[in-house]
Amino acid sequence: MKVTRVLPLILLLSFISYAQIPIGYYTSAENNADNDLKYALNQIIDNHTEFPYTSSSTDVWDILKQTDKDPNNSSNVILIEMNSSRLCLGVSVEIVIPVKTGI
């Protein structure tokens, strides 16, 4: 019975620790307001790589096929909201579409 209480806690803590913002990520935006804050936040995200929606080279569709793929089963996607891996039917802009969600 204790295992059933401890396991969800361990899973939650491991998820939280994995999803942390890197130390110092927002340091340049601290103590700013209004336009200075807007500018500082823009500088933090300004050095990203943009990908086109559709292209003959790497595009959003190529990326969506990889982002939620289950590393233990390449035919499946990981559904974070359901904490499960399911067979993938296809990809849409909004979500990946598993064959069966169980809902």
Number of C-alpha atoms within 10 A of each C-alpha: 5 6 8 8 9 11 11 11 12 11 10 12 12 11 11 10 9 9 9 8 9 7 7 9 9 12 11 13 18 11 8 13 11 7 9 12 15 12 14 18 17 12 12 14 9 10 8 7 6 8 14 11 11 11 11 6 8 12 14 14 16 15 11 17 15 12 11 18 20 18 12 10 12 12 13 19 25 21 18 9 6 11 8 12 20 21 18 20 13 13 14 10 9 7 11 19 16 18 12 10 12 7 4
